Structure formats: structure tokens, C-alpha cells
Amino acid sequence: MKVGILSDTHIRKGRIIPRFVWEALVDVDTILHAGDIVTESVLEELGLLAPVIAVKGNCDWWVEDLPAKTIIQLGNLKIGITHGYLGKGNNTPLRALNTFLEDEVDMIIFGHSHIPYKTFLNGIMMFNPGSPTERRGQPHFSMGLMTIEDGFYDVQHLFF
């Protein structure tokens, strides 16, 4: 299984999802979006490639019917998805982690900071794909790509 991971696309009038992202997502089975979509049509467009599972970010005032957090099962991997702006903690990874304190998850995907992040906290893989449209001081735009096969997973950043 191949999974595309996005956050903080911030698509509004005059902005489009970069070609690199479309090319990276062309053969994925699922797309996970950790919020700050901004325009609902983004979900429809991404949905033409693969099913999309998304959560609401702090800039998603116009995107309806998205949860603040969700938990999904992909293969044997239990994944929590949140934007990362809610919850207790003095930084985005800790807020994301604390959002799922009562849940047993293997991985947490989050966004909000636009900073690519990949590390284990309390035995949970924490992954922020960064942003494909707003670097905010980062050297590159980024997104994530995960493969799940035979009970194992690998998640990586794609920088462009």
C-alpha cells in the first residue's frame, strides 16, 4: 500500500497544488491530509487520484464536515491524524501527541508548524509532512510518502 501525506496546502484563490505533488501522488492508494486545506475543492481534486482522509486545521473555516482528529487503520498500522494546533503542550508535536493520549496509536500525522518532522515520542512515530506551498523559513517545500507492506511501514519526506 502506498500513502500520500499532506498538510498545510493553504490553497486559496490564485494558488495551486504544485506539479511535484500531483506526480508523487499519481499511484497512491490513499491520501492523508492533516489540515489547513482552506478550499474544499482541494479534497475533491485529490479524491480523483485516491480516497482522501482529512482533518480540520485552524484555517479551514470554509471546509465543512471535517473532524479535529481521526484514527484510521491502514494494514496493521493504527494512525492518528490531527492538525496539531489543539491540545496541551508547548509545541506542535507535543500538542499532537497529547491529542491521542487516551488512544492506542502507532503513528500520529500532524501539521500546523509547516516544519517537516519525523521522530518517535513515547514509542509513537510522529510525522509532520511540512507544507508543499508555504515553506515558512524551511529550505524546501515538502510532503510525505509512506509504504506499508507485509506488516512493516516506511514513511519519508519528499523535498522539492
C-alpha positions in Angstrom: 0.0 0.0 0.0 1.3 3.5 -0.9 0.0 6.5 1.1 0.5 10.2 0.2 0.7 12.5 3.2 0.0 16.3 3.0 -0.6 19.1 5.4 -0.8 22.9 5.2 -1.6 23.1 1.5 -3.4 26.5 2.1 -4.9 26.5 -1.4 -6.8 29.8 -1.9 -7.5 32.0 -4.9 -4.5 32.1 -7.2 -2.7 29.2 -5.7 -2.5 25.6 -6.9 -1.0 22.3 -5.7 2.4 22.1 -7.2 3.1 19.7 -10.1 5.6 17.7 -7.9 2.8 16.8 -5.5 0.5 15.6 -8.3 3.3 13.5 -9.8 4.2 12.0 -6.4 0.5 11.1 -5.7 -0.3 9.6 -9.1 -0.1 5.9 -7.9 -1.0 6.1 -4.2 -3.8 4.1 -2.7 -4.8 6.7 -0.1 -4.1 10.3 0.7 -4.0 11.6 4.3 -4.3 15.4 4.8 -3.5 16.9 8.2 -5.5 20.1 7.7 -5.2 23.7 6.6 -6.7 22.7 3.3 -8.5 26.1 3.1 -10.6 25.4 -0.1 -12.9 22.3 -0.2 -12.3 21.8 -3.9 -8.7 20.6 -3.0 -10.2 17.5 -1.4 -12.4 16.8 -4.5 -9.3 17.2 -6.8 -7.1 15.0 -4.6 -10.0 12.5 -4.5 -9.7 12.0 -8.2 -6.4 10.2 -7.5 -7.3 8.2 -4.4 -9.6 8.3 -1.4 -8.7 11.2 0.9 -8.9 11.2 4.7 -8.6 14.7 6.1 -8.9 16.6 9.4 -9.7 20.3 10.0 -6.9 22.8 10.5 -7.2 26.2 12.1 -7.5 27.9 8.7 -10.3 25.6 7.4 -13.3 27.9 8.1 -14.9 27.1 4.7 -14.3 23.4 4.7 -17.2 21.6 6.2 -17.7 18.2 8.0 -14.1 17.5 8.9 -13.2 16.2 12.4 -10.5 17.8 14.5 -8.9 14.4 14.8 -9.4 10.9 13.4 -8.0 7.5 13.9 -7.6 5.1 10.9 -6.3 1.6 10.4 -4.1 1.0 7.3 -2.9 -2.6 7.3 -1.8 -3.3 10.8 -0.9 0.3 11.5 -3.2 2.4 13.6 -2.8 6.1 12.7 -4.0 9.2 14.5 -4.4 12.3 12.3 -4.8 15.9 13.7 -3.7 19.3 12.6 -1.7 20.0 15.8 -3.0 23.3 17.0 -5.3 21.9 19.6 -4.4 20.3 22.9 -1.9 20.7 25.7 1.8 21.2 25.0 4.3 24.0 24.3 5.0 22.9 20.8 3.2 21.3 17.9 4.5 17.7 18.3 3.5 17.7 21.9 0.0 19.0 21.2 -0.4 16.4 18.6 0.8 13.6 20.9 -1.4 14.8 23.7 -4.4 14.8 21.4 -4.1 11.0 21.3 -3.1 10.3 24.9 -6.2 8.2 25.5 -5.9 6.3 22.2 -3.5 3.5 21.3 -2.0 4.6 18.0 1.3 3.6 16.3 1.7 6.8 14.4 0.5 10.4 14.6 0.4 12.5 11.5 0.1 16.3 12.1 0.8 19.6 10.5 0.4 23.3 11.6 4.0 24.3 12.0 5.0 23.7 8.3 8.2 22.1 9.7 8.9 18.6 8.4 9.3 16.4 11.4 9.9 12.6 11.9 10.8 11.1 15.3 9.5 8.7 17.9 7.9 10.2 21.1 6.8 7.7 23.8 7.1 4.9 21.2 4.8 6.6 18.7 6.1 7.7 15.3 5.4 11.4 15.0 5.3 12.7 11.4 4.7 16.2 10.0 5.0 16.3 6.2 5.7 20.0 6.2 4.0 22.1 3.5 4.0 21.8 -0.3 3.1 25.5 -0.7 4.4 27.6 2.3 7.9 26.9 3.5 7.9 29.4 6.3 11.6 29.5 6.7 12.2 25.9 5.7 14.8 25.3 2.9 12.3 23.2 0.8 8.7 22.6 0.2 7.7 19.1 1.4 5.2 16.3 1.7 5.2 12.7 2.9 5.1 9.3 1.3 4.5 6.0 3.2 4.6 2.4 2.1 3.0 -0.4 4.1 3.9 -3.9 3.2 4.0 -7.3 4.9 3.3 -5.7 8.3 6.0 -3.1 8.1 5.9 0.6 7.1 8.3 3.2 5.9 7.5 6.9 5.9 9.7 9.5 4.3 9.7 13.2 3.4 9.8 14.2 -0.2 11.5 17.6 -0.6 11.3 19.9 -3.6 
